[in-house]
Amino acid sequence: MQRLGCWLVVLGTVLSICHGTYVPITQAKVDGLPVKYADKEFLVKQKFFFEILRHLHQPIAFEEYLPYTARWVTDPSKYTNYTEVAEFIQTYEQGVLKKGQIFTIYNYWYAKQTVQLYRFFENAIDWDTYYKNVVWARANLNEGMFLSALTLSVLHRKDLQGIVLPAIYEIHPHLFFDGDVFQDATNKRALDPNYGFYANKRNNLALANYTAWFATQFYGEGSLSYFTEDVGLNSYYYYFMMDYAPFLGGDKLGLKNDRRGELYLYMYQQLLARYYLERSSNGLGPIQELTWEAPISTGYYSMLRYWNGVPFRSREANFLWRPYDPIKLNGLKAYEERVRQAIDLGYVVTRDGQRISLRQPEAIDIVGNLVSGSVDSVNVDYYKMIETSARMILAQGDYYGSPSEVWPGVLMHYETSMRDPVFYQFYQRLLGFYSDFKSYLPPYTVDELQFKGVEIKGVSVEKLFTYFEPFDVDISNGLGFNYGGEHSTWNFSVYARKQRLNHKPFSYVLNISSQYAGKGVVRMYMGPKMHSLSQLQYMKKLFVEMDQYMVDLVVGDNQIKRNTRDFYYDIRDRTTYSELYMRIMKAYKGEEPFVLDMSEVHCGWPDRLLLPKGQPNGYPLSFFFIVTPFYTPKVPQFSTFDATYTCGTGSGSKYIDALPFGFPFDREINFSSFATKNMHFTDVLVYHVDGNQTNESH
C-alpha cells in the first residue's frame, strides 16, 4: 500500500549524481499478482546495515569489517565531488565530536559536522567505496552523529532505494525508554546469565512505565503519556524530519519537488489537530498559548538517560528565562516579525533583492520554507531559522560552545521532541504563520467546492472501539553485549513492555449518486463534534485527514466500502531487529525469498493511533467526507519512482491530485457557498473498552 501527502516520511529519492539507479529486484507472480524479490546484491547491502548498526555504542564485532576501520578510501577518483570530501576530512583532522559524548542535531557545530559526514558518504561513487567509508566512520566517529549521517544517506542515495533500516527505537532505545528500564535489565542480567536468551520472551522482559505520568502529572499532561511517548508516533516524527532535514535540499535532492514548504506546515497542523483530539478525549482543554514574554508554566522531567548515563536536561515549572536568553529571544522575535511582515505585505524578498508575491495559493510552499528555515528557503540569510532558534532557547541546552557546554533536553532530538508539552505549544505559535497566509486567500467558491452531478447520499460507519494492549519492544541493542561469549547477539533479546493504544478495525460505506462517469478523489477527515456548521470556522483547524483515495464513478448509484486496513496514510508495526535480520540472512543464503514491498516501510502514521482514546460512554466526533473531481498533479503519481517498495521523497510524484493540502478546510469559510452536495458530515462515537472486551461482538 502506498503512502503520501501530510503523513509521509519516506525512503529513496532522486539524486543527480554519478552512481546510477540500482533496481534490486527479480519479478515473479504469486496467485497471479506481481511480486518483487530482492536479489543477492541488494541482500548484501541489507545485511551490512543491520550488522553495522548492531550495538552501536560498542566496537564493531564482525570480523569481515575490521580491516576497514583504520582508514577511509583516499583515492579522489572514488568520489563525485572530492572537494566536499576534503572539507569533511579537514574538519575531522581539526577535531570533531568524540565518541561517547552527547550528540544533538540542534547544536550548530554538530549539525555542520553531520552534514559534512553525510556528504562524505553521499559522494562515494560506488558501493565498495561507500561501505568501506561507513565502516571507518562507525569505528572512529561519534555514535549519534554517525547514525544521523548514515540514516540521511540511506534515505537519500538513489542506489539504496528500498533498503530497510532497523526501527529507530530499536537502534537507539535510550531515546524511547526511561533509564529505569535499562537499570532493571542490567540488574537482571547480573543475576541471571540466561536473561535475554530464554525462548519464552516473557522471561526476558524489563520493567517499563510511561515516564510522563510522573514528569508532568501535576498539570494533567501525564494522562497523555500513552500518546506522546508512543514509540510509533515518535518514530513517525523522527523519520519525517530526517526525510526533510532542513539542512538538505536544493536541486540535487529535489525535496522542493514534493511541495516541501506546504507539506511542512500541513504536517504540523495535522499533528496538533490530532494532539488536540487526544487532549479532548482525556478531558483536557485547548493547547496553552506560548509567549516569549511570560515564564513557561509547564515543567518537564523526561526521566530519560543517555547511553553514558547522563540524564536529559529538565525544565522546572514556571520556568524563568536565564539572564542571557533575552539576547537570543530578541533575535528570534525579529525573525518572526520578518516573516509576519512578508505575509502581511504580500511579498518576500529573495537573496538578490527580487520580490516574489505571496498572494497566490501555491506561495504557501514559499512560506513553509521560510518558517522552517530549510535550504530551499528563498532567503534563509534574512528570514533565518525560526524553528531551530526557538528549540535551542526552549530546550536550554545549547550554548554554541564547546562539547562540555552542551546538555540537551528532549526538544533537541527529533526522537524525543513530542514528549514535551512545550513542543505542541510552540508549534501552535508557529502555525500562526500558516493561518495568516491563508487568511489573505479568498474563500472557496461554489464552483471550486462542488462536483457537478455528484452527491453523497449517506454514510454508514461501523461502531468505533479503542483499547489498550501490551506491546513489546526489543531494547537489546541498548544493552552491552559480550561478543566473546557463547551466545550470538542475534539470539539476545530483552523486551520493554508498555500498554499502547489501539483500535478495532472498522469499515464505512459511502453512498454516492453520480451523473458523471470518471475519476474522483475521496477525502475523509475526523474532527470535533459540532452543534452548528458555523462552528467550523474555528473547528476546521482541528480536523485530521484520515484517508484519501481515487474512485471510478459510474452514472447512477455508487457504493464504496472502505476498511481501515486500506487507509492511505497508515502503516503497521515493524518487525523486530533480530527477527528481520534472520529473514534477511535466510534470503542471503538462498533459503527463502526476501519480498520487496511496503511492509517494513517507515513512511506513515501508526495505524494504531488512527482514533483518539475515546471514553467508556462514547466520545463524540464528526467524520467529514468530500468527493472532488480529479485534478491532475504536475507530475503523475508514481511516475518517477517504484511505488512497490519506496515512497518517493523528492520524486515530485507522490500525490494523487493537485488540490492544496487540507482542502477544503485550509481557507476561511464562506458559509453561503460552503455546504455543497459532494460533502457530508456524520456524527460518530468512539468507545474505549478494556482490552479483554475487544474480541467480543458488539
N, C-alpha and C positions, 0 to 999 in steps of 0.2 A: 504494500500500500504506500502511496506517495504522500509526502507532507509538503506544505507550502505556507506562504504568507506569514501572518503575525506570529506564528509559533515556531517558525523554522530555526533550527540550529543544525548545521549540515556538514557533510563530508564532501570532498572533491570539488575543485573549482577550475576555471580556465586560466592557464598561465601561458604567457608569450615568451617562453624561454626554450633553451635548446633541447632539453630532454623531451622526447615526444610522448604522445598519448600511449599509454600501455593498456590494452584491453585484456584483463586477466580472466578470460572465460573460455569454456567449451560449451557448446549448445547441446541440449537434449530435450526430450519431451517425456513428461510423466502424466499419465492419464490424459494425453492429448494436449496438455498445457506446456508451453515452453519453460524450461528451467535452465539456469546458468550455473555452471560449476567452476570453482577456482582451479586454475592449472598449477603445475608444480612451481613455476616462477613466482606466482602470487603467494603460494603457501610458504615459500622460503622467506618472503618478506613478512608475512603474517606471524610466522613462528619467531622471527627475530624480534619484533616489537614486544611480544609477550615475554620473551626471555630477558630482554634488556631492561624492562621496567619492573621485573620481579625484585622485591625487596630493595627499593630504590635507595634507601639510606645505608645500604651495606655495599661492600666492594662487589664487583662483578664476579660471579661464581661459575660461569660457563666457560670452560677451557678454550673453546674454539674462538672466543672473542679476545682473550687475554693478549695475544700478540699485537693487537691494535690499540692498546691502552696507552702506549708510551708517546705516540706521535701522530699528528694529523697528516693527511695527504698534502704534501708540499708542492707537488707539480702544478704550476699555474695553468697548464693546458687542461686540467681536470675541472675547471670552473668556468661558468658562463660569464661571470663578472669578477675577475680576480681583485679588482680594486676594493670591492666590498669585503672580500675575504681578508685582504691585507689590513683593512681597518679593524676588523674583529681581532686579528692576531696581534695587532699593535695594542689594542685595549687589553687583551689577555696578558700580554707581557708586562704591561704597566701595572696590572693588578685589578682583579675583578672580585666579586663577592665570593668568599671562600666556602668550601663545603661545610655543611653543618650549621651555617648561620641562617637566620630567618630571612626568607625572601618574600617580597611583595611586589606586584606589578605596579603598584601605585607610588613607588619611590622612583623619582626621575632617573637616577643613575642606574638602578636595577632594570628599569624598563628599557633604557638605552642599550644596556648590555644584552638584554634578552633579544631585542630587535637585531642587534649585530650577530648574535649567535644564530638566530633564525635565518638570516641572510647567508651565513656560513653554511648552514645545511641546504638552503634553497639553491645555492649556486653550484652545488655538486652536479657535474654533468651526467653522471650515470650512477647506477645503484651501487657499484663497487666502491666508488668514492664516497657516496653518501653514508653507507652503513659503517665504513671504517671511521669516518669522522664522528658519527653518532657514538660509536664505542669509545672513542677517545674522550669526547665530551662527557659521557656518562661517568667515566673514571676520574675526570680531573676538574669538573665544574660543579658549582652549587646545585644541589638536587632540585630545588624548586625552580630555578632558572632553566635548568636542563629540561625539566618536564614541560614547562611552558613553551619553550622554543621548539621542542620536538613535537608537541601537540599541534602547534601552529603549522609546522612543516607538514605533518601528516594530513591535516585538514586542507592544505592549500597547494601541495605539489600535485601536478597533474598525473604523474606516474605512480601515485599512491592512492588513486581513486578506489574506493571500496574497502580499503584497509580498516579493520576494526581495532580500536584500542580498548584495553580493559576499561571498565567503568571508572570514572574519576574517583568515586567514593571507595573503590577497592584499591586503586593505586595509592591514594593519599587519604586513608581513613581518619587520620588525626584531624582533618578539617571537617569531618562529618559526625564524629562521636566524641563525647567528652572524655576527659582524662581518666575518670573512674573506670571506664570500660577497659582501657589498656592496663591500668593498675590491677584490676581484677584478673585479667587474662595472664599477666605476668606472675601474679601470686599463685595462680592455679598451675601454671607451667612449672614453677619452682617446686611444688609439692607432688606433682604427678607427671612423670616423663612421657606418659602416653597421651596427655592432654593435647588436643589438636589433631590426633591421629585415630580417634575412635571412628569406627564405621558408622555408628549411630551419631549423627551430628548433634543430637540433644546433649550428649556428653561433652561437646566442645563449645558450649555457649558461654559467653561473657555477659556480665551484668550491663544493661543499657537502659538509661532513662532519658526522657526529654529534659534537657538542661534548662530550657526557658521557663519551665514550671517554677523553678527557684529564681531564675535570673530576672524575671520581670513580673512575677506574680502579683506584687503589690499594686501594679497598675492594671491588672486584669489581662495583660497581654499574654501571660503564660498559658491561658486556656487555648491559645492558637498554636502552641508549640508543635503539635502533630502536623500542622501545615507548614509553618515557617522553617522547621527543621527536617522536613521530609527530604530524604536523600535524592529522590527523583526530581523534585521541584528545584532543589539547589543545583543539581546536575544540569537540568534544563537551562538555567540561567548561565551557568559556567560555560556551557558549550555555545550558547548564543554569543556571549561576549568574546569567546575565542574565535568563532567564525567571523565575527565582525569587529575584531580588535581595532580600537580607534587609531592605533599607530600603523595599521596596514591598509593598503588600498591602492589608489592610482590606477593607471591603465594596465599595469602588469597583472594585478589580481582581479580587476574588473568588478569589485564589490559594489560599485556605484550602479552597475547594470541591474542590480536587484532592488532598485528604489530604496537604497540603503538608509537615507535620512528619514524617509517616511516610515520605513519598517522599524527603525529605532524608536521613534516616538509612539508608534502604534503598539509595539511590543510592551512598552512601559504602561501605556494607557490600559491595555488589556490586563496586564499583571496587577495593577492597582484595582481595577474593577473586580477581578477575581478575589483579591485580598479583602475588598470591602464586603463581598458576599459572604466570605468566611467569617469576618467580624460580626456581621449582622446575624448570621446563623447562631453565633455564640452570645448574642445579646449585647455586643459591644457597639459603641457609637461610631460616628464617622472618623476617618483618619485625622489626627490632630494636625493643625497648621504649624509649619516650621517657619520661624522668622529668625533673622540674624541679630535682632535687637533684644531678644529675650533668652534666658537660660533654657537649656534643653531639659524638659521636665522628666522625660522617660530615661531612666538609667538602664544600663545593660551589663550583665556579667555572663559571659558566654560559657564559662566552665570548660572551654576547650584548652588543650595544651599542644604546643608544637612537638615535633618528634624529639627535640632536645630537652623537653620537659618544661620549657618556659611557658607560662600561661599567657593567653591572649590579653592584650590590654583591655581594661574595663572602663566604663563610664558611670560615674555616680549619678544619682538622681538630682534634678535641678542643677545640671552642670553649668558652671560659670566659665566663660572664655578665659584663657590664660592671658597674661599681660601683653604678649606679643601677637596674639591672634587678631586684634583689630587691624594690624597691618595687612595680613592675609585677607581678612574679611572685607576690607575696603577695596582691595583689588578684585575680589570675587563680585562684590556689588557692582563695580564698574563694568565687569564683563557682562553681567546680567543686563545692565542698563543698555549696553551697546546692542545686544540682540533685541531687547524690547523696543528700542528706538527704531531699529531697522524694520521690525514688523509694523510699527505704527506709521512710519514714513512710507512704507510700501516698497522699499528697495534695499538691497545690500550692496556694499562696496567691495569690489574684488581687490586682490593684491596690487593690481596695476591701475587702480582708481576707477574702473568702469562700474556702472550701475546696472544691477540686474533686478527686474521687477519681482515683487513678492505678492502681486495681486492675481496671479494665475494659480489654479488648483495644484498644478504639478510643482509649484515652488515650495510645497511642503517638504520636498526632498532637500532643498537648499537649507531650509530652516532646521531640519533634523540634523544635518551635518554640521551646522553652526553650533547647535546646542551640545552635540556630542563631542565637538572638537576633533573630529576624525581628520585624517589626512586628505579626505575628499572634500573638506570644507573649502569654500571659495576664498576664504581669508582667515585662516586659523591664527595668523600672526596678530590680527587686530581683535577678533572676536574671542580668541583664546579657547581654553579647555575648561568650561564651567564645571562639568561633572567631575573631572579629576581634581580640580582645585577644591571643590566642596567636600569630596571624600577625605582628602588629606586633613582638612580642618575638622570635620566631624569625627574622624577616627582618632585624632590627636596622637598619631603615631609616626609622623614623618617630619623630620626637621631639615631635610635636604642636606644632611651632614654625613658623617662617617657611618659605617655599618653599625657601630656600637650605639648610635643615637636613634636607630630605627626600632620601634617596638609597636608592631602593627596591631590594630584591632580588627574586628570582623569585617568592617567596611572596606578594608584594604586588600581583600581577597574576593575574587568572583565566587568562589565556592561557599563562602560563609556570609556574604552580604545580607542575604534575605532573612537571616535570623534576627537582625536588629530592627526594632520598630522604627528607628530613625530612618532606615532605608526607605520605607514607604512614605514617611513624612517629607523627606527631601524630594523624592521623585514626584510627589503630588505638587510640590512647589515648581519643579522643573516643567511639569506638563502645563503650567500656566502659559508657556510659550505656544504650545500646541493649540490650546483653545483660543488664545489671542489671534493667532494666524487664521484659524478657521472662522473667527467672528467677522473678518473682513470679506469673506466669500458670501455671495448671495445664497439664500435658502434654495434648496432644490425645487424646481418647478414640477407641475403635474406631469409634463412630458418626460422629464428626467426620472421621475419616480415610477410611473406606471409601465405596465407591459400590456399594450393594447390587445384586447381579446383574450387575456389570461386572467383568471380569477381563482384565488384559493377559497374553496367552498368550506373547508373544515379541516381540522387536525385532531387526531386521537393519539394520546400518549399513554403508554403503559405506566403503572404505578411506580414511583421512584423510591428506592431504598438505598441507604448508605449504612455502613457498619465498620467497625474496627477489626482488623485481623493481625495476627503476628507475622512479622516479616524479618527474615534473617539475612544479614549482610556479612560476607566473608571479609574480616578485617585482618587476616593473617599477614597480608603484605605490610602492615604497620607494626608487626612484631619482629623482633630479632630471630634469625634462624641460623642454626649451626649446620652449614653445608658439609661439614666434615663428618657428620653423624651417619647413622644407618638409614635414616628416613629420607625420602625425597621431598623437596619443598612443594611439589605438586600434590602430595598427599597430606600436606599440612593445612588444615582449615580450622580457623577459630571464627565463630559467628557471634555477632552482636544482634540481639533480637529486640525489636521495638514493635509497638502496636501502631499500625498505619491505617489511614482512611482508605476505604474502597467503596464501590457502589455495585449494586446488582445491574448487570447489563439490561438495557431496555430498548424497545423499539417504538417508533411512531409511524403513523400513516398520514400522508399528506394527500388530500383530495383536491385536484386541480381541474377546472373546466377550461378548455382552450379552443379558441377559434383559429389557432395558429399551429402549424406543424413545423418543428425545427428545434434548434438548441435553445436551452435556457439554463440559468445558473441559480441554484437554491442556496440561500444563506440562512443559517439558524443561529439565533442569539439567545442568551439567558440573562435575565436581569431581575431587579426588584419588582414585586407585585405593585401595580399602580391602580389607584382608585379612579383616576380620570386621565384621559390622554394628555391633558395639559401638563401633568407632572413629568412628561417625557423630556421637556426642555432641560430639566435638571438631571433627570434619571438616565438620559441617553449615554452619558459617560460611564455609567455603571453596568452597561450591558457587555457581556462576554461572548465573543464569536465562538460557537461550539463546533460548527461544521460548515462546509462549503463544497458543492459538487455540481457537476454538469448533469442535465437531464435532457432526454429527447422527447419532446412533447408531440402528441398526436392530436388531431382535431377530435374534440369530444371530451370524454371523461378520462382523466389520468389519475391513477392511484399509485403513489410512490411510498414504498415501505423502506425504512432505513433503521438499521440497528447500530448501537454504539460501537460495536466491533468494526464497523465500517467508517467511523468518523475520521475525517480527513487529517486532523491535526494531532491525533493521539498515537502514542506508542506504548508498547507493553514493557514488561520487566526485562532487564538484560540478564543473560546467562552469566553465572559467576566466573571469576577469573580462571580458577583451576579447571572447571568443567569445560569452558570454552577452549582452553589450551589442549585438553585431552582430545577434543573434537578436531582441532587443528592438526595435532600430531597423528591421529588416525588417518586423516586425509593425506598428510605429508608422507606417510608410509604406504599409501595406496590401499588402505583397508576400507575406506568409505569415502564418498564424495563430500566436498565442502560446498554447500549451496551458497551462491551469492544472491542475497535478497535483502529486504529491509528489516529482518527480524532482530538484528543486533544494532540497528542504527540509533544514533543518539539524538536525531533531529526531531523533536516533537514534545508535546505536552504529555505528562504522565496520564494515561487513561484512567488511573485510579482516582485522580483529582478532578475528574470531569464535573462532578457536582459538589456543592458545599455540604458540610456535615448534615445539615438539616436538624430536625427536632423530633422527639418521640411522637408528638401530636401533629407533626407536619409543619414544614417551613415553607411559606408561600413564595413562589417565584412566578415570573412571566417568561414564557418561551415566545420568541418572535420569529416568524418565517417571512421571507420575501423571495419571490422568484422574479428574476430580471432577464431581459434579453441578453444574449451572449455578445459581449463587446470584445472583439479580437484584441489580444495584447500585442505590443510592439514586436515581441519575439514569440512565436508559437510555443505553447507549453511543451516541455520535454524535448524540444528540437535541438538543443545544443549539449545535452548530457544524457548518459544512460540512466534512466529513472528506475531501472531494475534494482540497483544496489547503491546508488548515490542520490543525494538530494540537490545537488546543483548550485552550491553557493558561488556567486559570481557569474553564473551562466546567463542571467537575464531572462531565462525561460522557465521560471518556477511557477508562475502564476496562471490561474485559469483564465482570468479576463483582465480588462484594463481599468475596472472601476476602482475608485480610491479605497484604501483600507478602511473598514468600519462603515462603509456605505450601508444604509442611508443615515446613520447616526453621527456622522462626522461633521455636520454643519448645523447652524441654527435652524430651527424648525418653523416653517410657516404652516400653522395648523389648518388653514383654509385650503391647503393643497396637499397635505401630507398623507392622509389616510386613503390610499388607493386600493383597488381590488386585489392586486397581486401581493398584498401584505396580510398578515394575520397574527394577532396576539392570542395566546391561550394561557390560562392560569393553571399552575401545577403545584403540587405539594411534595416536599422532599421529607421522607420519614427516616429517622435514624433509629436503628434497631440494634439489639445485641447480636454479636457475631453468630451465635448458635441459632438465630432465627432466620438467617439469610437463605437457607435452603428450604424453608417451609413454604408452602404455597400460600399466596396472599390473594 
